[in-house]
Amino acid sequence: MITRVKICGLTRPEDIDAAVAAGADAIGLVFYQPSPRSVTIDQAKALAARVPAFVTLTGLFVNPPVDEVRQVLDQVPLDLLQFHGDESPQFCNSFGRRWIKAVRVREAGQIEMAFGQYANASGLLVDAWDPQRYGGTGQSFNWDLIPKERPIPLILAGGLSSANVAGAIGQVRPWAVDVSGGVESAKGKKDATKLTEFFNEVRRVCKTD
Ligand SMILES: O=C(O)c1ccccc1NCC(=O)[C@H](O)[C@H](O)COP(=O)(O)O
């Protein structure tokens, strides 16, 4: 089994290089100003220029105005949109791009419902629920709430690090994992050593499978 890896919330060119060198399948740029990992369009253009072929450049939004997404799409060569707020399926579908939807998991049955609601998504990202923050919380949630039946790819996020990613993959068997805080030295600053350790753990568990 192979588990893909998305590294989210990069803000520095050297972190793009480190994530790509470590083996990232996808890179996430945050277009949500309250986040300490938020980037401007100009920053995003410079970061995007360092992302090579076959690495999926993902733009993350939280309840954005339509015009804001269009403005980013006009200027930044995103491969995938990630909606991390309370966006409707109609909204997510309206940009003519591939997209994934994040669900912040709080209770049983929520993920099953989201699979039905967001059936056109290219993947469903499951993350921890927090009363104050939409994501990037560094918290994990109860993985027993994740169903085994998955009509579209499931991406596991929330509080992952080199310490728990192997166990997470073994238990949940996700299509991909998504990490931000667990590979950082400070918010928005990725740590090359933590990135390497994270990928080593993913490879170790995938090899033994
Ligand atoms: O990273 C943020 O600051 C953020 C803010 C608002 C919505 C989503 C955000 N990040 C989303 C991600 O994709 C993170 O990788 C995911 O939430 C996991 O974060 P972490 O628990 O720090 O690994």
PDBQT file of the ligand as one rigid body, heavy atoms in Angstrom, charges set to zero:
ROOT
HETATM    1  O1  LIG A 301      -2.988  25.748   8.627  1.00  0.00    +0.000 OA
HETATM    2  C1  LIG A 301      -3.803  26.609   8.954  1.00  0.00    +0.000 C 
HETATM    3  O2  LIG A 301      -3.479  27.598   9.604  1.00  0.00    +0.000 OA
HETATM    4  C2  LIG A 301      -5.245  26.456   8.581  1.00  0.00    +0.000 A 
HETATM    5  C3  LIG A 301      -6.124  27.466   8.911  1.00  0.00    +0.000 A 
HETATM    6  C4  LIG A 301      -7.463  27.353   8.587  1.00  0.00    +0.000 A 
HETATM    7  C5  LIG A 301      -7.924  26.241   7.954  1.00  0.00    +0.000 A 
HETATM    8  C6  LIG A 301      -7.046  25.214   7.620  1.00  0.00    +0.000 A 
HETATM    9  C7  LIG A 301      -5.713  25.309   7.943  1.00  0.00    +0.000 A 
HETATM   10  N1  LIG A 301      -4.839  24.267   7.666  1.00  0.00    +0.000 N 
HETATM   11  C8  LIG A 301      -5.365  23.090   7.088  1.00  0.00    +0.000 C 
HETATM   12  C9  LIG A 301      -4.531  21.938   6.777  1.00  0.00    +0.000 C 
HETATM   13  O3  LIG A 301      -4.635  21.378   5.711  1.00  0.00    +0.000 OA
HETATM   14  C10 LIG A 301      -3.710  21.312   7.840  1.00  0.00    +0.000 C 
HETATM   15  O4  LIG A 301      -2.731  20.522   7.230  1.00  0.00    +0.000 OA
HETATM   16  C11 LIG A 301      -4.582  20.410   8.685  1.00  0.00    +0.000 C 
HETATM   17  O5  LIG A 301      -5.565  21.191   9.303  1.00  0.00    +0.000 OA
HETATM   18  C12 LIG A 301      -3.746  19.707   9.729  1.00  0.00    +0.000 C 
HETATM   19  O6  LIG A 301      -3.036  20.622  10.502  1.00  0.00    +0.000 OA
HETATM   20  P1  LIG A 301      -2.084  20.086  11.663  1.00  0.00    +0.000 P 
HETATM   21  O7  LIG A 301      -2.959  19.513  12.727  1.00  0.00    +0.000 OA
HETATM   22  O8  LIG A 301      -1.309  21.277  12.128  1.00  0.00    +0.000 OA
HETATM   23  O9  LIG A 301      -1.197  19.061  11.037  1.00  0.00    +0.000 OA
ENDROOT
TORSDOF 0
